[in-house]
Each structure stands twice: as C-alpha cells, then as structure tokens.
Amino acid sequence: MVIRGAPAIGVAAAMGVALGALQAGEADFDAHMDTVCAALAATRPTAVNLFWAIDRMRRLYQGLRGKPVEEIRAALVREAVLMLEEDIAICRAIGRHGANLVPDGKTALTHCNAGALATAGYGTALGVFRAAIEAGKRIDVIADETRPFLQGARLTAWELQRDGIPCTLITDNMAGHFLKSGRIGCVVVGADRIAANGDVANKIGTYSVAVLARENHVPFYVAAPISTLDLSLPSGESIPIEQRAASEVTRFFGRQIAPDNIAVENPAFDVTPARYVDAIITERGVARAPYDLSLRELILRT
Amino acid sequence: MVIRGAPAIGVAAAMGVALGALQAGEADFDAHMDTVCAALAATRPTAVNLFWAIDRMRRLYQGLRGKPVEEIRAALVREAVLMLEEDIAICRAIGRHGANLVPDGKTALTHCNAGALATAGYGTALGVFRAAIEAGKRIDVIADETRPFLQGARLTAWELQRDGIPCTLITDNMAGHFLKSGRIGCVVVGADRIAANGDVANKIGTYSVAVLARENHVPFYVAAPISTLDLSLPSGESIPIEQRAASEVTRFFGRQIAPDNIAVENPAFDVTPARYVDAIITERGVARAPYDLSLRELILRT
C-alpha cells in the first residue's frame, strides 16, 4: 500500500523489472528476471495493470534474447521511463474524453483516490475533473473518505485542495444522502480491473456508490486506461479480490477502535456489475453498453 | 453524544426533568421546570423520543399543579423510573415481534447501535436479534462500523460479543458488497424519528443500506418504539437533520486524518423513504405499507 492505484502499480512494476535487469548478472540473467517478475506479480492480486506492465517488460527482454546484456538493460530502462511518460499522456487523454461528460455547475462525487497519486500523474477520475475545469466548467467535488485506508481523506482531498479545486470531504456512508439530494451531477471513479462484459473491480465501496447513483438517476462513470481491461475474463465474478488484514479495520493509526478478537471482513475491492456503469472513459474514447462490443472495439482501435 | 440512541435519549430526558424537579425551589417551580424542559429539548434536534419524553413529564406536572411540591417531585421521579422500566419491556416486545422476521441460518446486518446501549436495555434492532436467538434461531450479525462516531465498532460489536452472538465488523462501504453476496438474510436498524408516511430518520448511512438491501432483495426492517413515531409530520422531508462538527470527520481520537481547512459535510442522520422499508417493528406489532394507515392503527391500538 506504499504504492497504490492501478496505473501507478503498473508503472512501478515496470520500474521494478528495469531495476531487476540492472541488478541481474550476465550468467543467470533470464533466471533472475523470472524471479523478479514472479516476485512483483505476487504483490497485489486485483489490479490487472500490474500483470500488464510485467508482461510488456517480459515480452521486451524475451524479444532481445541473445543481445548483449547491457543493451537489454538499457532497453528495459527506456521502456519503463516510456511507460511512465505514456501513463501521464493517457491520463490527459482520459481527461479530455471524460470532461464532456461532467455536468457544468454541479458537484461531482468520487470514491477512493484515482488521482495523480494513483497514476504517474494527472490521474484518471481526478484527471476528468481537472480536464473539465481546464475546459472552463465550474464544478466542485465531494470526496468519500474511503475507509479503511482513507485514500479519499488523505490523498484525494489533499490533491484537489492543492489544485484549488473546491472539495468537500464526507464519510462513505454519506454518499447516498448526497446522491439523493440532487446536488451531484455525476460520479467518476477509477478501476483496478475491468472484465470483458464491463464489470468493474475497484476500491471497496464503489459498488455501493454505483447502485446509489443509479437509484438517484446520477450517471456513474469509470475512468481507466486500456491497460485496466482484462478481456480474458468474461465477467467480474472471476476477478480475484484481495483480502487485507483485520487490523486495518480495528486499529486506526495504532489506536484500537473495536473490541479485542472481534471478527472482521476486509475485502479491499468490490465488483460493480456493468449494468450500473453509464460509461467507461479510456484514453481511446468512451465505451458504453453493450461493453462486450464497445471494449473490444476500443482495444482494436489504434 | 455521551447519551445517544433515541430511546435512551428519551429516558435520560425524563430523568433530567425529574432531576430538575428535585432541584426546583417551591416559589418558582413552574418557571424553573419550563427552563429545564427547554434546555433538555435544545440538546438534539432529530430523535423525537426526546420531545415525547419531555412532553409526557410536562403533562404530568402540569396536571398536578396546585399539589404540594413534594408530591409533584415524587410523582415525576416515579414516572421517570417507570419510563425506564417501560423502555426495557418495550424493547422485549419489539424483539418478540421482530424475531419472526429474522431468517434462520442467515446473517443479519445492522447499522450504528440500536442495542442495550441505545435504550434502557435489551435494544430495538439488537433486541430483535437477541429475541431471535432466544427463540432458537441460528444467526450471526454483520455490524457496520458507522463512521464518523463508530457506534458499530465501539458499541454494537462490544454488546454482541458480550452476549456471545457471533458478530463480524465491516466498514460502512462494505455493506453493499455483502448484501450482494447472498449471505445476508435481513437488515434491522433502529430509528430516530418516523413520519406519518413511514419515512425513517436514522443514523447517517441508513438510507444507503436500505437502497442496497432493496436492490439485492434483502428485507429491510426498522425496529423502534411507538414513541419514535411523529405523525405530526406527513413525510421525512420535514424531519430536522442535526449537522455536527467537521472535526468528527477530519480528526480521529485527536489525530488529524485530512488536510487542514478541508470543507466537510457531517449530517448525523439521513432519511430513508418508506418505499425501502419492508416493515416497522414496534412493541404493539409490525406495520407494513401503506404506513399512513398501519402506523395510525398501531398508535390507536392499546
């Protein structure tokens, strides 16, 4: 959780593979790289960008097999830096496509942090808000605090405040109340993995926000790079959900907030069925239902 | 927030009026009692049990006007003690009526604390769970932690653990995920005020749970004494919602968890429209839609 946010995890993994190449000896280069890739792949199960980034780096060094190790190392470092630069460009493209969807003069709501701190920069969901404001729209943002890790309170609120974007912090259980109030014009969140049918795995609580948005006729948008798509999975049911330690729920910066030995569930992500998702905003454009067609079309688009 | 939970607030207010009578001088008894009642009424705006209890005590001492002050004082103390004893009996009756609605062998979900610590004892929502278990049902309970004040983590989890009722603690934003999972057989919550049409004001986040329960075909029940009904209000729209300090959201036991000067909304309650409420469980029986008829019928029933 030191590095979090699906796109940032992807870029960090690419950097990790490049770092592994710099440290690998010439004799056992391939074996060492296999170990590095396996270790990186075992860090987090849900965000598919991790596996996407490792695979991209692996394909590169496998394609260079037989070349001088120095050349392979340089190529991997270049690729990792390219992926970082690409990620910022991708976020800006997501922002451009998404800005059109944000209603002017209304409040937008987001959950968790899909901002500069979850990507190489600019952000996915927060990139959409930034681009909307750059396009002259007057919006403010409600940020869910996002228990248990408080990415909303600690990251999103900080990012938006730093950018001078009006931001109001609420606890997660207030989102429904404000979605019902008529104040919210749209919800935009990020994603950790999107299945072929458009089901979206994202930070725990996203599903609840999506249902509450639909119930109150507020459009619910997901902003994510193409690398978040996992068309190998027919639906979100097969996306692995990371279960995290009970202490994240029962302790708060070391302070105990629940009885000793209480049972806890702590799934880090949930799956929002595609039927609640009004659009998926990518760097190549906006996909709408039926997602099995529109997502495939975006992947083929160059 | 030292005393919280609508029925407990009512009993405490009655005790407060009795205490005021013991302290009132003979010469300015009526004026002093008016001051005491006004001060108690100004403490919390949402839970109607507060006003119900004060009115009941006021009617009693106004009916005794002209009697010796010692007699009035004794009558008020007796009445407050009676209201405490009644509240426990009421909770047990709510439990008996509600136990039938709890599916055997499933998990029940609750929000905030509507337990012994929110009443004079036994509890309303938790009373339903206690009565279901006393009736031989095998259930376990998922408790929402209930930000910002953590009544679920600090009170409900403690109460259930102490009673040996299996309890699992989750953050509020996980409720939707578990309601979707098929594990939850019913939701039972308390109430702070119920309007004539069955709209329910209760702890912030209740509305979200109700929508998510309905979306997943899980019955949503409200357990509350008749004193929680406010038939003077046609709908929940006119129930006053207490707004509390930003620091409850931005600070956690003194620890700052959000940027300085971030804007915060902190409504302590929300309103769940009656259409999401499958039944209202009272000490006089179970009301179902249409609530404008069924609630009136319960009030008239003796």
Interface residues (C-beta under 8 A of the other chain):
Chain A: H111 I142 D144 E145 T146 R147 P148 L150 A153 R154 A157 W158 Q161 P166 C167 T168 L169 I170 T171 D172 N173 M174 A175 G176 H177 F178 K180 I204 G205 Y207 S208 V211 L212 E215 V249 T250 F252 F253 R255 I257 A258 P259 N261 I262 A263 V264 E265 N266 P267 D270
Chain B: H111 I142 D144 E145 T146 R147 P148 L150 A153 R154 A157 W158 Q161 P166 C167 T168 L169 I170 T171 D172 N173 M174 A175 G176 H177 F178 K180 I204 G205 Y207 S208 V211 L212 E215 V249 T250 F252 F253 R255 I257 A258 P259 N261 I262 A263 V264 E265 N266 P267 D270
